[in-house]
Every structure is written in C-alpha cells, then in structure tokens.
Amino acid sequence: MGCSGKQTCSRFSTTNSVLALIVALIAVVSPVDANDTTKSRGTYQRMAQEILEQLVEINTTDSVGNTTEGAEAMATRLLAAGFPKEDVHVLGSDPRKGNLVARYRGTGDRPPLLLLAHLDVVEAEREDWSFDPFVFFEEDGYFYGRGSADDKAMAAIWVANFIRMRDEGYTPDRDLILALTADEEDGNHNGVIWLLENHRPLIDAAYCLNEGGEGVIRDGRYLSNDLQLSEKTYMTLELEVTNAGGHSSLPEKDNAIYWLAAGLVRLGDYDFPARLDHITRAYFERSAELEGGAIGAAMKSVANRPPDPEAIAQLSKIPFYNAQMRTTCVATMLDAGHAENALPQRASATVNCRLLPEDSPDAVRRTLAEVLADEAISMTTTWEPLSAPASPLEPEVLRSVESITEAMWPGIPVIPRMATGATDGLYLRNAGIPTYGVSGIFGDIDDDRSHGRDERIGVKQFFDGHEFLYHLVKALSSPPADGGNDE
C-alpha cells in the first residue's frame, strides 16, 4: 500500500459522494429535525471518524490491550457533551477489561432500548500486516486498522449519535442505553456476561441493537441490508497426539506431527451435511432474485424441500453461503515439537467449530472422531458451546429497518438471516433480551477482513451506517405519530 502511516494519509477528508448523500438524506429520511442541517450532519460525521480513529489506536487485544482505556476515553467524550456523571459508568471485574455503560434519559413511556458494541479486538501481529494494525489511516476509500470493521465502527457510531441527539435536544420516549464492552472476542466473563450477572439493571432493556447484521455488496453491487435474528453456536476443541519421541537422526514413521497432520487433512476434506431452518431458508429464497444468474438459481433450488444437491455443491464454493448451510469445523492453530533435533513428543491443533442452532455438540464431536479416524488423536473440548433461541421478528424493528433502508438505498430489501459468527447477542437472548444484528454498514461479501490482516471498512459505508443507525434509533424511540403506543 502507498500509505504506511497516518502522517502521509488524510484523516478527516469527506468524499463528495458522502456529502451528496448527507444532502439527499435531508429530503428523504424522516423524521428530520429543523436544526439537523447539512453542516451539523457533517460535523457529527467527522466526530464519528475521529472517535473511530481514537478507538482503533487504543490497543484492546486480550494479550496486552486495555478496553478500560477505550471505555474511559468514550466516557470522557460523553461527560464533555453534558451527560450527567451518574449516567456514565466505567466498570468491570478486571482493571484492563472495563466496560462503558451510559444512559440517555427519555420520558420512560416505554422500556429501554440497548445499543451494544464491543471494544475488544482479536490479536494483530505487525509482521502479518502491511502496516501497523493500531495506526488508523484512510486510503483509496477505506479506513484501515484493527477493529475498524469489528466492532469499533459501531462503537464510534453509537457514541457520536448519542452526542448528536443530545446536542439537538432530542427527547426519546424510552431510555437509550449504550454498552461498549470487553471480552466479546475471547468469550471471557468480563463483558456482557459480567454485566448481566452483576449489573443487570444498568443494561436491562426491551430489546437490543447489536452487530451481526450487515449490508451485502457483491461485485460492487448492493444486494441487501440483512437483519440478524439468530447465530451459530461456538465450540473449540484441541486435538492432540503424543508419543515417546526420540533423536531426529533416527526418524521413525511413528511421528506425532504426521499422525496429526493426516487427521487434519481428512478434516479439511470433510463437509458436514447441509441443513436449512426457517431463517436460512427464507434468507436464500429472498436472496435468489437479488443475486440472479447461476447463483440466484442455486439459491432458489437450495430453498426447496428437499434442497437440490447440485445447488448445494455450487453454493458451498462460496464461504459465506457455505457457512449459512452447514456446521463448520476448521483448524485455526498448530503447536508441535520441543527441539529441532528431536522427534516430536507432542503435536496439537486447535479446531474451531460453528454449529447450526439445531446441531448437538455431542453429535458434532462423534462426527469429528469418525472423520479423524485415528484413536491416537485425542479430542478435548476447550470451549463448551452455548446456544440461544432466535429473536422474534419484532414488527417495530422490521418496519423501521425497512423504511429507513428504502429511504437510503431504494429497492434494497431487508433480509432476515442467521449470523455465522458469534456475538454477545447469544447471552442477551438467553437472558430474555431479544437482540437484532443491524448496522446499515455494507461490506463486500467476498472480501471480509474482520479478524484477518489489513482490516478495513469503506469510508462511504461507515458514514452511511452512521446515518442509518441515527435514524433507526430515533424511529425506535419516538412516539408514534398518532400518539398511541406502537408496541
């Protein structure tokens, strides 16, 4: 890349297309406050970008990072904007794992709405990236940096919109609760789980808006704005082979690395059966016309009962669609040997599984044992799976998401879907708080860099999401026009 750091890149430029969008939204997105001018919109767009930069450049990895620093930085912004100190909390069970919880007071006519994003990010090694992952910069229409897409963009948007609504004097008919949390990526108990167990009244809500539902771009074309209602179940296993080892000058066929490698090759060649539930079947049915061509025809055939095997095979070649149809298990880490001149006494691999909601962990483990086909490969579950029911399709949420989507991207449908990744919505759903993944941030289905190298988010897409979520929250927290209760 031509840009290697923030000194050589423009940080706060706004493209002409984004400015045009801002102007257009004044006319098409309702309601719009009288004081919500193009200038004010641009001010808060720049604020959201500045917040995203600030968050990206705070290392919040599990190994050496500090989400407390990020939470305190956001608390400082909210306090400076006039939020009462008693409504802004930084709290947690670990000094490095702080969470921010802030409340925007409304009339209390309806139960609160929770706005969730996580501050922690997955590990990022400098030698693996084309640039420093914790230096934010803009290039070729993208913002780069670890967490730029997952999930600091949404965190920055929530904070900027809280400040924007307060500056406008907006009074919602329900309290709005902002929670920026720790440990979503590592699944430890310092984030949402800890808040539910220790401070539930701070985050208790009628329902929650979270990550997990994004807009889909394919081949440069906007396809759909997806609404996440359910998610796969997360399970991690450790495979291990041990033997006596020996001197490397006297090699034997009995080699722990070879045994493990052979089992992993069999795992890599295996596909779990394809299976659709009511959410994924509806997803493919509604996406078929959008995709068109051979892919659209395959989607339509997959949604049949029973699904067409040839269509399954075709869609299985596309990772995003493959993950919608089946449980997946993939090797993600390897560790073997103890000296370069010694035969390995131990070889191990971490395998991460994402289970369809109806698949049982025991059945998946039995299948894996059959696939590995070697009793010498032991299997230990290091992360026990937890499933959650799908969120009901709340009419108020669907109606609001659809109307704002139509205003911003005419003709783009809203499609319910299952998330293939895990989010903290799992714990909220199990706690009785329905959670909806929706962001209005569109991304390329074939170039998802979350958790990968050179993570990025489109500049225009980030600003679009900022505007979408601003209007969505207002739509869900404003009294109905007729004065009645919309619940």
C-alpha positions, 0 to 999 in steps of 0.5 A: 500500500502507498500509505504506511502511516497516518502522517502521509494519509488524510484523516478527516477528508469527506468524499463528495459522494458522502456529502451528496448523500448527507444532502439527499438524506435531508429530503428523504429520511424522516423524521428530520429535525429543523436544526439537523442541517447539512453542516451539523450532519457533517460535523457529527460525521467527522466526530464519528471518524475521529472517535473511530480513529481514537478507538482503533489506536487504543490497543484492546487485544486480550494479550496486552490491550486495555478496553478500560482505556477505550471505555474511559476515553468514550466516557470522557467524550460523553461527560464533555457533551453534558451527560450527567456523571451518574449516567456514565459508568466505567466498570468491570471485574478486571482493571484492563477489561472495563466496560462503558455503560451510559444512559440517555434519559427519555420520558420512560413511556416505554422500556429501554432500548440497548445499543451494544458494541464491543471494544475488544479486538482479536490479536494483530501481529505487525509482521502479518500486516502491511502496516501497523494494525493500531495506526488508523489511516484512510486510503483509496476509500477505506479506513484501515486498522484493527477493529475498524470493521469489528466492532469499533465502527459501531462503537464510534457510531453509537457514541457520536449519535448519542452526542448528536441527539443530545446536542439537538435536544432530542427527547426519546420516549424510552431510555437509550442505553449504550454498552461498549464492552470487553471480552466479546472476542475471547468469550471471557466473563468480563463483558456482557456476561459480567454485566448481566450477572452483576449489573443487570439493571444498568443494561436491562432493556426491551430489546437490543441493537447489536452487530451481526447484521450487515449490508451485502455488496457483491461485485460492487453491487448492493444486494441487501441490508440483512437483519440478524435474528439468530447465530451459530453456536461456538465450540473449540476443541484441541486435538492432540497426539503424543508419543515417546519421541526420540533423536531426529537422526533416527526418524521413525514413521511413528511421528506425532506431527504426521499422525496429526497432520493426516487427521487434519487433512481428512478434516479439511476434506470433510463437509458436514451435511447441509441443513436449512431452518426457517431463517436460512431458508427464507434468507436464500429464497429472498436472496435468489432474485437479488443475486440472479444468474447461476447463483440466484438459481442455486439459491432458489433450488437450495430453498426447496424441500428437499434442497437440490444437491447440485445447488448445494455443491455450487453454493458451498464454493462460496464461504459465506453461503457455505457457512449459512448451510452447514456446521463448520469445523476448521483448524485455526492453530498448530503447536508441535515439537520441543527441539529441532533435533528431536522427534516430536513428543507432542503435536496439537491443533486447535479446531474451531467449530460453528454449529447450526442452532439445531446441531448437538455438540455431542453429535458434532464431536462423534462426527469429528472422531469418525472423520479423524479416524485415528484413536491416537488423536485425542479430542478435548473440548476447550470451549463448551458451546452455548446456544440461544433461541432466535429473536422474534421478528419484532414488527417495530424493528422490521418496519423501521429497518425497512423504511429507513433502508428504502429511504437510503438505498431504494429497492434494497430489501431487508433480509432476515438471516442467521449470523455465522459468527458469534456475538454477545447477542447469544447471552442477551437472548438467553437472558430474555433480551431479544437482540437484532444484528443491524448496522446499515454498514455494507461490506463486500461479501467476498472480501471480509477482513474482520479478524484477518490482516489489513482490516478495513471498512469503506469510508462511504459505508461507515458514514452511511451506517452512521446515518442509518443507525441515527435514524433507526434509533430515533424511529425506535424511540419516538412516539408514534405519530398518532400518539398511541403506543406502537408496541 
